Amino acid sequence: MNIVIKDAKVYDSASPYHLQTVSVQIQEGKIIAIAPQINTPQGFTEVNLPDLCISPGWFDTSVCFGEPGFEERETLLNGLQVAALSGFTSVAVQPNTFPVVDNQSAVQFIINKSKETAVNAYPIGALTKMSEGKDLAELFDMKNAGAIAFGDYNKSITDANVLKIALQYAQDFDGLVITYCLDTQLKGSGVVNEGVVSTYLGLKGIPALAEEIQIARNLFLLEYTGGKLHIPTISTQKSVQLIQEAKSKGLQVTCSVSVHHLVLTDEVLHSFDSRYKVTPPLRAEEDRQALIQGVLNGTIDCITADHNPIDIEYKKIEFDHAKNGTIGLESAFGALQTVLPTEVIVEKLTAGKNIFKLEKTLIKEGQSAEITLFTNNNEGVFEKKNILSKSKNSAFLGQPLKGKVYGIYNNQQLIIQS
């Protein structure tokens, strides 16, 4: 599809048009002209939207879809459509399906099923067989099949030797190891952040130490082995400090934070609503503020929606027994706008491409067109009608949002919210 995007403010710090309002002409997937005014030629679709802003396409580093095995939660194709309408041109797909994505045929399934879509789906292969934390999966084979990194989604590697070997082995082919950090023994049967709120509500707590001690251990392993390590969805003040210190030593470590940990705290748990049951748990206000500072000072490399659909029978039950997870693609941008400047949001929603060694496009003539379209002027409240996913387990229902995503242009397809 050939299009002309009219009167759009550019958010792209690497582009010569950063913060300028321009029109962009795209033909056969390439940006062929950028100017203050462009007349729409015959055969081109004109995109003219209120208070329009554009940026390089956003990339989410942690998205769960149910297929294969849990299609009742989310299918791959509908999930990618949700991602497109939420402003994401690329997503890293977690391996927590059934069967687990721990071999090359499972990786190829995701790539083949998604290759005609507007959103690029990049599989993350499981680090260990069946994500059981015991034996390494077929990392090299999965890398050759198209996996961009290796990790067991929301499962900590208890056996330090397994992680040590993974970090050493992955260096042979420049592989990226992802390790979720939580000491399961310190967590015990905890379900929420350990603190004043958990005590008041009578819910078993998960101490911040359970995350921090595992991060410290894994950073020691990284210092010993070398290689590259990505720590997803950190949630505490001390975690930020530990990663900052590791980076100052020159270790190749990156990390992400979820949208809900930047916006929400454990104060929302007073309703006992299991939509707020996530892992890691929502923390206290001082942790949230430290995470925001970590984003602003560059310690935290990227932001993820950590989108995890859970079907209703596993959510609408007693808090203790409910599964962890929230959907987050649809609300990600609007929620972030309530706590961060637009320029920072765009930077952190595109920085993951550097971490995962994916081609990063610019708003510049001659570049491939991979563009997110949005406005940062709208205000509203996130409601059930705004949920596009099959599962409805959003922690952001009833939360104020600022701005609105219109959609994307990618792979010569224009996907816009009606």
HUTA-V163955 format. One record per pair of residues at least 12 apart in sequence whose ideal C-beta (glycine too) atoms are under 6 Angstrom apart, sorted by the first residue. I is the first residue (numbers start at 1). J is the second residue. Records with the same first field share a line. If there is no record, write none. Layout:
I->J  J
This chain:
1->412  414
2->27  44
3->26  44  45  47  414
4->25  38  40  44  46
5->24  47
6->23  48
7->21
8->52  54
9->21  53
10->54  363
11->53  55  346
12->55  56  362  363
14->362
15->362  363  364
17->34  363
22->34  36
23->37  38
25->38
26->369
29->369  412
31->365  367  369
34->365
49->406
51->375  377
53->374  375
54->371  373
55->346  372
56->350  361
57->89  370  371  372  410
58->87  88  349  372
59->90  352  353
60->88  91  304  305
61->92  256  302  304  352
62->232  304  306
63->91  93  307
64->94  96  308
65->79
68->97
69->97  98
72->311
73->309  311  391
74->309  389  390
76->113
80->114  117  119
82->329  388  389
83->119  329
84->118  119  408  415
85->388  407  417
86->329  330  405
87->333  372  374  405
89->370  408  410
90->120
91->121
92->122  124
93->110  121  123
94->124  153
95->124  126
96->153
100->126  130  131
101->123  125  126
102->126  129  137
103->138
104->141  142  145
107->123  125  142  145  146  147
108->145
110->123
111->146
118->410  411  413  415
122->148
123->147
124->149  151
125->142  147  150
126->152
127->150  151  152  166
128->152
131->152  155
133->157  158
136->166
140->173
143->173  175
148->356
149->176  178  356
150->177
151->178
154->180  279
156->180  182  214
157->179
163->221
164->221  225
167->225  227
168->225
170->227
171->227
176->228  230
177->229
178->230  232
179->218
180->232
181->211  214  215  231
182->210  211  214
183->210  213  214
186->210
187->206  210
189->204
190->204  205  206
191->203  204  320
192->269  281
193->266  281  283
194->206  207
195->284
197->266  269
206->281
208->236
211->236  239  280
212->238  239
215->239  242
216->242
219->246
222->251
223->251
228->252
229->253
230->254
231->255
232->256
233->258  306
234->255  257
235->261  280  283
236->283  287
237->287  290
240->290  294  299
243->255  299
244->299
254->301  355
255->300  301
256->302  304
257->291  300  303
258->304  306
259->305  328  332  335  336
260->395
261->291
262->291  339
263->335  339
264->282
265->282  284  285  288
266->282
272->319
274->315  319  322
275->393  395
276->395
277->322  324
278->324  326
279->324
301->351
302->348  351  352
303->348
305->328  329  332
306->328
307->327  328  329
308->325
309->327  389  391
310->323  325  391  393
311->391
315->393
326->393  394  395
327->389  391  393  394
330->386  387  388
331->382  396
333->403  405
334->401  402  403
335->396  401
337->402  403
338->402
342->376
369->409
370->410
371->409
372->408
373->406  407
374->405  406
375->403  404
376->403
378->403  404
379->402
380->401
381->400
382->396  397  399  401
